[in-house]
């Protein structure tokens, strides 16, 4: 059986076959795996998974178990992996065990192994690379040794930051930032064609395209000269006079050339902007106490002119009402209008002639009345039949008599003798002290552990382990052979073993100076503390027909004597919380039981 290290992830391969043919068959039905610990009936489901048809091979499956303390695994315990959900060939395979393992349960691991137990600190020992059966981890820190200070380090110098790698990384960041800025500079040399302007002479640099940008600042300094064709202001004025006559003006775009007299000489004037003219005119009109509209009124450009109506021409309310009610509905049947609704109501006919429930849907009054009032009212219960129902007092008397019989039956269940209780929970002896006396004493444990320590230390002493000096000489010789005399081993990736060494030392510090030395105290197991009665018991109940631990026996006895319930012929006992079922028993009678048998 495989023995795992706590916090290890393990993989187990298993196959599934059809029951009828024995041919490898896929595990189906949304398969799920669970794990049971030793004699604990509560399965572990965290960190357990299954990969069916591994490597595309039908019937080949892989179970993955993450054996961490967080998932519920403990050192020194055994575990079984089983299928809790799944089918093969349409047949359920729930309960099939697919793997078994232990966690740090072997004697060798417990005495020489990792967390929870260990050896005293071993100093002055160096393991050779060829040591049989020994795996040397990668070394990250050489405690007690001086790091190399050869010429390679002298040329590099001490790092400015945490390390040379950190210095290189910082330089790379700064270099990238500088490149982002220099990418904006032209490729040509400064002062040359296509390059940036510099102070002094830029004979080779010229602007060959029009400057279309807007200058928002000031152009200061002295212009040495302007190359190319230029015109003076006098030359520009002469060209203007030649084209338009002396004394002419250039007309600005968008301005009128007409005088005021030209404007008022126009017979028809259209104002494109009224300003406050309209508002002022309106205020003046409505300020008049009496306003009479004569002639015709023009509503807008698309409508004609209308003469104002006389008051006598306006129809009265009665005339309007008559006109509305006399309107024919056939001309007003548009969906959603009042005419359409009135027309639909008139066509509905007499509701009292409609058969119930007829076409009425669920929840409507027609459906409810048609389904429920299906007989004459006189055929229903009369007051006389209601008067025959028992009164409150009659019900109380009848129930009281039933309670007496029930309570008497329950009281009879507590008449088990001490022997009967022991038989029910599976205790073989009447004296629990006799069973506790069978546990080893402190002295017996000390003797047994001391002997084991002697054998372990003797085995360690027998190991042929080279000294530190021998290991250093062998290393130097090998370096000389591989790289030449005077070469160094460059410590490019130092390996830190201080963490492992510290962990080992923390455990070995707990071992006495000498095995079974006089006056050395020993830390006994929790089982001994339990035997002394100084620690709380972990709640647990043995399965039906299974052997039990003393802790399970105590809880089963307490469950029988404490909270329980009887329903029919089933007696159910409760756990410490008073709600969860601990065990169930089958009674031979629901009223006067004389025997019971464990069910679950």
C-alpha positions as CSV (number, residue, x, y, z in Angstrom):
1,X,0.0,0.0,0.0
2,X,1.3,3.4,-0.9
3,X,2.3,5.7,2.0
4,X,1.8,9.4,1.1
5,X,3.3,12.5,2.7
6,X,0.8,15.0,4.1
7,X,0.2,17.8,1.7
8,X,1.1,15.5,-1.3
9,X,-1.0,15.2,-4.4
10,X,-1.3,11.5,-5.5
11,X,-2.5,9.8,-8.7
12,X,-4.0,6.3,-8.8
13,X,-4.9,4.4,-12.0
14,X,-7.8,1.9,-12.1
15,X,-9.9,0.2,-14.7
16,X,-13.6,-0.4,-15.1
17,X,-15.1,-3.5,-16.9
18,X,-18.6,-4.6,-17.9
19,X,-20.0,-7.1,-15.5
20,X,-21.3,-9.4,-18.2
21,X,-18.4,-9.5,-20.6
22,X,-15.4,-8.4,-18.6
23,X,-14.5,-6.0,-21.4
24,X,-13.0,-2.6,-20.4
25,X,-15.9,-0.2,-20.4
26,X,-16.2,3.6,-19.7
27,X,-17.2,4.9,-16.2
28,X,-20.3,6.9,-16.9
29,X,-23.2,8.5,-15.0
30,X,-21.3,11.7,-14.0
31,X,-18.8,9.7,-11.9
32,X,-17.7,11.0,-8.4
33,X,-15.1,9.6,-6.1
34,X,-15.0,9.9,-2.3
35,X,-12.5,8.9,0.4
36,X,-13.1,7.1,3.7
37,X,-10.7,7.5,6.6
38,X,-9.9,4.4,8.8
39,X,-13.1,3.7,10.7
40,X,-14.7,7.1,10.1
41,X,-18.1,6.8,8.4
42,X,-18.0,10.4,7.1
43,X,-16.5,10.5,3.6
44,X,-14.0,13.1,2.4
45,X,-15.0,14.7,-0.9
46,X,-12.7,17.8,-1.0
47,X,-9.7,17.5,-3.4
48,X,-10.9,14.2,-4.9
49,X,-11.5,14.0,-8.7
50,X,-11.6,11.4,-11.5
51,X,-10.5,11.5,-15.1
52,X,-12.3,8.8,-17.1
53,X,-10.9,7.1,-20.2
54,X,-7.4,8.5,-19.6
55,X,-5.2,8.9,-22.7
56,X,-8.4,8.1,-24.7
57,X,-8.2,4.5,-23.5
58,X,-11.7,3.1,-22.8
59,X,-12.1,1.9,-19.2
60,X,-8.7,3.4,-18.0
61,X,-9.4,5.9,-15.3
62,X,-7.2,8.2,-13.1
63,X,-8.1,9.2,-9.5
64,X,-6.5,12.3,-8.2
65,X,-6.2,12.9,-4.4
66,X,-5.0,16.1,-2.9
67,X,-4.0,14.8,0.6
68,X,-3.8,18.1,2.5
69,X,-4.7,18.8,6.1
70,X,-7.1,21.5,4.8
71,X,-9.0,18.7,2.9
72,X,-9.3,16.6,6.1
73,X,-6.3,14.2,5.9
74,X,-4.2,13.3,8.9
75,X,-0.8,11.7,9.4
76,X,-0.9,8.1,10.6
77,X,-4.3,7.3,9.1
78,X,-5.3,4.9,6.3
79,X,-7.7,5.8,3.5
80,X,-9.8,4.0,0.8
81,X,-10.9,5.7,-2.4
82,X,-14.3,4.4,-3.7
83,X,-16.9,5.3,-6.4
84,X,-19.7,7.2,-4.8
85,X,-21.5,8.0,-8.1
86,X,-21.2,6.2,-11.4
87,X,-22.3,3.4,-13.7
88,X,-20.5,0.9,-15.9
89,X,-22.5,-0.6,-18.8
90,X,-25.7,0.8,-17.3
91,X,-25.0,-1.0,-13.9
92,X,-24.3,1.0,-10.7
93,X,-20.7,0.6,-9.4
94,X,-21.3,2.7,-6.2
95,X,-19.1,1.3,-3.4
96,X,-16.4,-0.2,-5.6
97,X,-13.0,0.6,-4.0
98,X,-10.5,1.8,-6.6
99,X,-7.4,2.7,-4.4
100,X,-6.1,2.5,-0.9
101,X,-3.2,4.5,0.8
102,X,-1.9,5.7,4.1
103,X,-0.5,9.1,5.1
104,X,2.8,9.1,6.9
105,X,1.9,5.8,8.6
106,X,5.0,3.7,8.1
107,X,7.4,3.2,11.0
108,X,10.4,4.4,8.9
109,X,8.6,7.7,8.1
110,X,7.5,8.3,11.6
111,X,10.9,7.8,13.2
112,X,13.1,9.4,10.4
113,X,10.6,11.4,8.5
114,X,9.1,14.8,8.3
115,X,6.6,17.0,10.2
116,X,5.3,15.6,13.4
117,X,8.4,13.5,14.2
118,X,12.1,13.7,13.3
119,X,15.7,13.2,14.3
120,X,18.1,15.3,16.5
121,X,20.2,17.8,14.6
122,X,23.0,16.1,12.6
123,X,26.0,18.4,12.4
124,X,29.4,18.0,10.7
125,X,28.1,15.6,8.1
126,X,28.4,16.0,4.3
127,X,26.7,13.6,1.9
128,X,28.6,12.6,-1.2
129,X,26.8,12.9,-4.5
130,X,27.3,9.1,-5.0
131,X,25.9,8.1,-1.6
132,X,23.6,5.1,-2.4
133,X,19.9,5.7,-1.5
134,X,20.4,9.4,-0.6
135,X,18.8,12.3,-2.5
136,X,20.6,15.6,-2.0
137,X,18.3,18.6,-2.5
138,X,19.4,21.7,-4.5
139,X,21.5,23.9,-2.2
140,X,20.6,27.5,-2.1
141,X,22.6,28.8,0.8
142,X,26.0,27.5,2.1
143,X,25.8,28.3,5.8
144,X,29.2,28.9,7.3
145,X,31.0,29.2,4.0
146,X,32.5,32.4,2.4
147,X,31.0,33.3,-1.0
148,X,33.4,33.5,-4.0
149,X,35.3,36.9,-4.2
150,X,37.4,36.1,-7.4
151,X,38.3,38.6,-10.2
152,X,34.8,38.1,-11.9
153,X,33.2,39.7,-8.9
154,X,35.9,42.4,-8.6
155,X,35.3,43.5,-12.2
156,X,31.5,43.6,-11.8
157,X,31.6,45.4,-8.5
158,X,28.9,45.4,-5.7
159,X,25.3,45.8,-7.0
160,X,23.7,49.2,-6.4
161,X,20.4,47.6,-5.7
162,X,19.3,44.3,-4.2
163,X,21.3,42.3,-6.8
164,X,23.0,42.6,-10.1
165,X,19.8,41.3,-11.8
166,X,17.8,44.0,-10.1
167,X,20.3,46.6,-11.4
168,X,20.0,45.3,-14.9
169,X,16.2,45.3,-14.7
170,X,16.3,49.0,-13.6
171,X,18.6,50.0,-16.5
172,X,16.3,48.2,-19.0
173,X,13.3,50.2,-17.7
174,X,15.1,53.6,-18.0
175,X,16.5,52.7,-21.4
176,X,13.0,51.9,-22.7
177,X,11.7,55.2,-21.4
178,X,14.5,57.1,-23.1
179,X,13.9,55.3,-26.4
180,X,10.2,56.4,-26.4
181,X,11.3,60.0,-26.4
182,X,14.2,59.7,-28.9
183,X,11.8,58.0,-31.4
184,X,10.3,61.4,-32.0
185,X,13.6,62.9,-33.3
186,X,14.4,63.0,-37.1
187,X,16.8,60.6,-38.6
188,X,19.0,63.4,-40.2
189,X,21.8,65.1,-38.3
190,X,21.0,68.3,-36.4
191,X,21.5,71.3,-38.7
192,X,21.4,69.2,-41.9
193,X,18.6,68.9,-44.3
194,X,15.7,67.2,-42.6
195,X,17.3,67.6,-39.2
196,X,16.5,69.8,-36.2
197,X,17.5,73.5,-36.1
198,X,20.4,74.3,-33.9
199,X,21.9,77.5,-32.7
200,X,24.3,79.1,-35.2
201,X,24.3,78.6,-38.9
202,X,21.9,76.2,-40.6
203,X,23.0,76.6,-44.1
204,X,21.9,73.2,-45.2
205,X,18.5,73.4,-43.5
206,X,15.6,75.1,-45.4
207,X,11.8,75.1,-45.4
208,X,10.6,73.9,-48.7
209,X,6.8,73.7,-48.0
210,X,4.3,76.4,-47.1
211,X,3.9,77.3,-43.4
212,X,0.2,76.7,-43.0
213,X,0.2,76.5,-39.2
214,X,-1.0,79.3,-37.0
215,X,1.6,81.0,-34.9
216,X,0.2,81.9,-31.5
217,X,3.4,83.1,-29.9
218,X,5.9,85.8,-31.0
219,X,8.6,85.6,-33.6
220,X,11.5,87.4,-32.1
221,X,15.0,88.1,-33.3
222,X,16.5,89.5,-36.5
223,X,15.8,88.1,-40.0
224,X,19.1,88.1,-41.8
225,X,17.5,88.1,-45.2
226,X,14.7,86.8,-47.4
227,X,15.6,84.7,-50.3
228,X,13.4,84.5,-53.4
229,X,10.9,87.0,-55.0
230,X,9.5,89.7,-52.7
231,X,7.3,92.8,-53.3
232,X,7.4,96.1,-51.5
233,X,4.2,97.9,-50.3
234,X,4.7,100.6,-53.0
235,X,4.7,97.9,-55.7
236,X,1.5,96.4,-54.2
237,X,-0.2,99.9,-54.3
238,X,0.8,100.5,-57.9
239,X,-0.8,97.1,-58.9
240,X,-4.0,98.1,-57.0
241,X,-4.2,101.5,-58.8
242,X,-3.6,99.9,-62.2
243,X,-6.4,97.4,-61.7
244,X,-9.1,99.7,-60.1
245,X,-8.0,103.3,-60.5
246,X,-6.2,105.6,-58.2
247,X,-7.8,106.1,-54.8
248,X,-10.0,102.9,-55.1
249,X,-10.6,100.7,-52.1
250,X,-10.7,97.0,-51.9
251,X,-14.2,95.8,-51.0
252,X,-14.3,93.5,-48.0
253,X,-16.2,90.3,-48.6
254,X,-19.7,90.2,-47.0
255,X,-20.3,94.0,-46.7
256,X,-22.9,96.0,-48.8
257,X,-21.7,98.7,-51.2
258,X,-25.1,100.6,-51.1
259,X,-25.6,103.9,-49.4
260,X,-28.5,104.6,-47.0
261,X,-30.5,106.4,-49.7
262,X,-30.3,103.3,-51.9
263,X,-31.8,101.3,-49.1
264,X,-34.8,103.5,-48.4
265,X,-35.5,104.0,-52.1
266,X,-36.6,100.4,-52.3
267,X,-40.4,100.2,-52.3
268,X,-40.7,96.8,-50.6
269,X,-38.6,96.0,-47.6
270,X,-38.3,92.6,-45.9
271,X,-36.7,92.5,-42.5
272,X,-34.7,89.3,-42.0
273,X,-34.2,90.0,-38.3
274,X,-36.9,91.7,-36.2
275,X,-35.1,92.1,-32.9
276,X,-37.7,93.1,-30.3
277,X,-40.0,94.6,-33.0
278,X,-42.5,91.6,-32.8
279,X,-42.5,91.5,-29.0
280,X,-43.1,95.2,-28.8
281,X,-45.9,95.1,-31.3
282,X,-47.6,92.2,-29.6
283,X,-47.5,94.0,-26.2
284,X,-49.1,97.1,-27.7
285,X,-51.9,95.1,-29.3
286,X,-52.9,93.1,-26.3
287,X,-52.6,96.2,-24.1
288,X,-55.8,97.5,-25.8
289,X,-58.9,97.0,-23.6
290,X,-61.1,96.2,-26.6
291,X,-59.9,94.3,-29.7
292,X,-62.1,93.8,-32.8
293,X,-61.0,91.7,-35.7
294,X,-62.5,92.8,-39.0
295,X,-62.1,91.5,-42.4
296,X,-60.5,88.1,-42.9
297,X,-57.9,86.3,-40.9
298,X,-55.0,84.5,-42.6
299,X,-53.9,81.5,-40.5
300,X,-50.7,80.7,-42.4
301,X,-49.3,80.7,-45.9
302,X,-50.9,77.3,-46.8
303,X,-54.5,78.1,-45.7
304,X,-57.1,80.5,-47.1
305,X,-58.8,83.4,-45.4
306,X,-61.8,82.9,-43.1
307,X,-64.5,85.3,-41.9
308,X,-65.0,85.2,-38.1
309,X,-68.0,83.0,-37.0
310,X,-71.0,84.5,-35.3
311,X,-71.9,83.5,-31.8
312,X,-75.2,82.2,-33.0
313,X,-73.5,79.9,-35.4
314,X,-71.8,78.0,-32.5
315,X,-73.8,74.7,-31.8
316,X,-75.2,74.3,-28.2
317,X,-74.1,71.6,-25.8
318,X,-77.4,69.7,-26.4
319,X,-76.9,69.9,-30.2
320,X,-73.4,68.5,-29.8
321,X,-74.6,65.7,-27.5
322,X,-77.4,64.7,-30.0
323,X,-75.0,64.7,-32.9
324,X,-72.6,62.4,-31.0
325,X,-75.3,59.9,-29.9
326,X,-76.9,59.9,-33.3
327,X,-73.7,59.1,-35.1
328,X,-73.7,55.7,-36.9
329,X,-71.2,53.2,-35.3
330,X,-70.2,51.7,-38.6
331,X,-68.1,54.7,-39.4
332,X,-66.2,54.5,-36.0
333,X,-64.9,51.0,-35.7
334,X,-61.1,51.8,-35.5
335,X,-59.4,49.5,-32.9
336,X,-59.2,51.2,-29.5
337,X,-61.9,53.8,-30.1
338,X,-65.1,54.1,-28.0
339,X,-67.2,53.3,-31.1
340,X,-65.3,50.0,-31.5
341,X,-65.8,49.1,-27.8
342,X,-69.6,49.9,-27.9
343,X,-70.0,47.8,-31.1
344,X,-68.2,44.8,-29.5
345,X,-70.3,45.1,-26.3
346,X,-73.5,45.1,-28.4
347,X,-72.5,42.0,-30.3
348,X,-71.8,40.0,-27.1
349,X,-75.4,39.2,-26.5
350,X,-77.1,38.2,-23.2
351,X,-74.4,36.8,-20.7
352,X,-77.1,34.8,-18.8
353,X,-77.6,32.6,-21.9
354,X,-73.9,31.5,-21.9
355,X,-73.2,27.9,-20.7
356,X,-70.6,27.6,-17.9
357,X,-67.7,26.9,-17.8
358,X,-67.9,26.8,-21.6
359,X,-64.8,28.5,-23.2
360,X,-63.9,30.4,-20.0
361,X,-60.2,30.0,-19.2
362,X,-58.6,29.0,-15.8
363,X,-59.0,31.7,-13.1
364,X,-62.0,33.4,-14.7
365,X,-65.3,33.7,-12.8
366,X,-67.1,31.6,-15.5
367,X,-64.6,28.8,-15.0
368,X,-64.7,28.9,-11.2
369,X,-68.6,29.0,-11.0
370,X,-69.0,26.3,-13.7
371,X,-66.5,23.9,-12.0
372,X,-67.6,24.3,-8.4
373,X,-71.4,24.9,-8.4
374,X,-72.2,21.6,-10.0
375,X,-75.1,20.5,-7.8
376,X,-78.1,22.0,-6.1
377,X,-77.3,23.9,-2.9
378,X,-79.9,21.7,-1.0
379,X,-77.7,18.6,-1.6
380,X,-74.9,20.1,0.5
381,X,-74.3,19.6,4.3
382,X,-77.0,20.7,6.6
383,X,-76.6,22.2,10.1
384,X,-77.6,18.9,11.6
385,X,-74.7,17.1,9.9
386,X,-72.3,19.8,11.2
387,X,-73.6,19.4,14.7
388,X,-72.5,15.8,14.7
389,X,-68.8,16.9,14.7
390,X,-66.9,16.3,18.0
391,X,-66.6,19.3,20.3
392,X,-63.2,20.6,21.7
393,X,-63.8,18.9,25.0
394,X,-64.6,15.5,23.3
395,X,-61.4,15.8,21.2
396,X,-59.3,16.6,24.4
397,X,-60.7,13.6,26.2
398,X,-60.0,11.3,23.2
399,X,-56.5,12.6,22.7
400,X,-55.7,12.5,26.4
401,X,-56.5,8.8,26.5
402,X,-54.2,8.2,23.4
403,X,-51.4,10.2,25.0
404,X,-51.5,8.0,28.1
405,X,-51.0,4.9,26.1
406,X,-48.1,6.5,24.0
407,X,-46.3,7.8,27.1
408,X,-46.7,4.4,28.8
409,X,-45.1,2.8,25.7
410,X,-42.2,5.3,25.8
411,X,-41.6,4.7,29.5
412,X,-41.3,1.0,28.9
413,X,-38.3,1.6,26.6
414,X,-36.2,3.0,29.5
415,X,-36.4,-0.3,31.4
416,X,-33.3,-1.7,29.9
417,X,-30.9,-3.1,32.4
418,X,-27.1,-2.3,32.5
419,X,-26.4,-5.5,30.7
420,X,-29.0,-4.7,28.1
421,X,-27.4,-1.3,27.4
422,X,-24.0,-2.9,27.1
423,X,-25.4,-5.5,24.7
424,X,-27.1,-2.7,22.6
425,X,-23.8,-0.7,22.2
426,X,-21.5,-3.8,21.8
427,X,-19.5,-3.7,25.1
428,X,-18.1,-7.1,26.0
429,X,-17.0,-6.3,29.6
430,X,-19.1,-4.9,32.5
431,X,-16.1,-3.1,33.9
432,X,-14.8,-0.2,31.6
433,X,-11.8,0.2,33.9
434,X,-10.6,-3.3,33.0
435,X,-10.6,-2.3,29.3
436,X,-8.8,0.9,30.0
437,X,-6.1,-0.9,32.1
438,X,-5.2,-2.8,28.9
439,X,-3.7,0.5,27.5
440,X,0.1,0.8,27.9
441,X,1.4,2.8,30.9
442,X,3.8,5.7,30.8
443,X,6.7,3.5,31.8
444,X,5.8,0.8,29.2
445,X,5.7,3.5,26.4
446,X,9.0,5.0,27.5
447,X,10.7,1.6,27.4
448,X,9.3,0.7,23.9
449,X,10.1,4.1,22.5
450,X,13.6,4.1,24.0
451,X,14.4,0.8,22.4
452,X,13.2,2.1,19.0
453,X,15.3,5.2,19.4
454,X,18.4,3.1,20.2
455,X,17.9,1.0,17.0
456,X,17.3,4.1,14.9
457,X,20.4,6.0,16.1
458,X,22.5,2.9,15.7
459,X,21.4,2.6,12.1
460,X,22.3,6.2,11.5
461,X,25.7,5.8,13.1
462,X,26.4,2.9,10.8
463,X,26.0,5.1,7.7
464,X,29.2,5.8,5.8
465,X,29.1,9.5,5.4
466,X,32.1,11.5,4.3
467,X,33.3,14.4,6.4
468,X,33.0,18.0,5.4
469,X,36.7,18.2,4.7
470,X,36.6,15.1,2.6
471,X,33.7,16.4,0.6
472,X,35.4,19.8,0.1
473,X,38.6,18.1,-1.2
474,X,36.6,15.9,-3.5
475,X,34.7,18.9,-4.9
476,X,37.9,20.9,-5.4
477,X,39.5,18.0,-7.2
478,X,36.5,17.6,-9.5
479,X,36.5,21.3,-10.3
480,X,40.2,21.2,-11.1
481,X,39.7,18.2,-13.4
482,X,36.7,19.8,-15.2
483,X,37.9,23.5,-15.5
484,X,41.6,23.6,-14.7
485,X,43.7,24.5,-11.7
486,X,42.8,27.7,-9.8
487,X,39.2,27.8,-11.2
488,X,36.2,28.7,-9.0
489,X,32.7,27.4,-8.8
490,X,30.4,30.3,-9.7
491,X,27.5,30.5,-7.3
492,X,24.9,31.7,-9.9
493,X,21.9,30.0,-8.4
494,X,22.5,29.5,-4.6
495,X,20.2,27.0,-3.1
496,X,18.8,27.6,0.4
497,X,18.6,24.6,2.6
498,X,18.3,26.6,5.7
499,X,14.5,26.2,5.8
500,X,14.8,22.4,5.6
501,X,17.6,22.3,8.2
502,X,15.7,24.6,10.5
503,X,12.6,22.3,10.2
504,X,14.7,19.2,11.0
505,X,16.4,20.9,13.9
506,X,13.0,22.0,15.4
507,X,12.0,18.3,15.5
508,X,15.3,16.8,16.6
509,X,15.4,19.3,19.5
510,X,12.4,17.4,21.0
511,X,14.5,14.1,21.3
512,X,16.2,13.5,24.7
513,X,20.0,14.0,24.9
514,X,20.3,10.2,25.3
515,X,17.6,7.5,24.8
516,X,15.6,6.9,28.0
517,X,17.9,9.2,29.9
518,X,17.0,9.6,33.6
519,X,14.8,12.6,34.2
520,X,13.9,13.1,30.5
521,X,10.2,13.6,30.1
522,X,8.4,12.0,27.2
523,X,5.4,13.5,25.4
524,X,2.8,10.7,25.2
525,X,0.2,10.3,22.6
526,X,-3.3,11.7,22.7
527,X,-4.6,8.2,23.2
528,X,-2.9,8.2,26.7
529,X,-4.4,11.6,27.5
530,X,-7.8,10.2,26.5
531,X,-7.2,7.2,28.8
532,X,-6.5,9.6,31.7
533,X,-9.8,11.4,31.0
534,X,-8.2,14.8,30.6
535,X,-9.2,15.6,26.9
536,X,-12.6,15.8,25.2
537,X,-13.6,12.9,23.0
538,X,-14.2,13.4,19.3
539,X,-17.8,12.5,18.6
540,X,-18.1,9.2,16.6
541,X,-20.4,6.3,16.3
542,X,-19.6,2.8,15.1
543,X,-21.5,1.4,12.1
544,X,-24.1,-1.4,12.7
545,X,-22.2,-4.6,13.4
546,X,-18.8,-3.0,13.4
547,X,-16.3,-3.1,16.3
548,X,-16.1,0.2,18.2
549,X,-13.5,2.3,20.0
550,X,-14.1,3.3,23.7
551,X,-15.0,6.8,22.5
552,X,-17.6,5.5,20.1
553,X,-19.0,3.2,22.9
554,X,-19.3,6.2,25.3
555,X,-21.2,8.3,22.6
556,X,-23.5,5.4,21.7
557,X,-24.4,4.8,25.4
558,X,-25.0,8.6,25.9
559,X,-27.2,8.7,22.7
560,X,-29.3,5.8,24.1
561,X,-29.9,7.5,27.4
562,X,-30.4,11.0,26.1
563,X,-32.4,12.5,23.2
564,X,-34.4,10.0,21.2
565,X,-37.7,9.8,19.3
566,X,-40.2,7.0,18.4
567,X,-42.2,7.1,15.2
568,X,-44.2,3.9,14.6
569,X,-41.8,1.0,15.2
570,X,-38.6,3.1,14.6
571,X,-36.5,4.4,17.6
572,X,-34.1,7.2,16.6
573,X,-31.3,8.4,18.9
574,X,-29.7,11.8,18.5
575,X,-26.1,13.1,18.5
576,X,-24.7,15.7,20.9
577,X,-26.5,18.5,19.1
578,X,-29.9,16.9,19.9
579,X,-31.0,17.1,16.2
580,X,-28.8,14.9,14.0
581,X,-29.5,11.2,13.9
582,X,-26.9,9.0,15.6
583,X,-28.5,5.5,15.4
584,X,-31.9,3.9,14.6
585,X,-33.4,0.8,16.0
586,X,-36.4,-1.4,14.8
587,X,-38.9,-2.1,17.6
588,X,-41.1,-5.3,17.6
589,X,-44.2,-3.2,18.4
590,X,-45.2,0.4,18.1
591,X,-47.3,0.4,21.3
592,X,-45.8,-2.2,23.7
593,X,-42.2,-3.1,22.5
594,X,-40.4,-5.9,24.2
595,X,-37.3,-6.0,21.9
596,X,-35.3,-3.8,19.6
597,X,-32.6,-4.4,16.9
598,X,-30.0,-2.0,15.5
599,X,-31.0,-0.7,12.1
600,X,-28.5,2.0,11.2
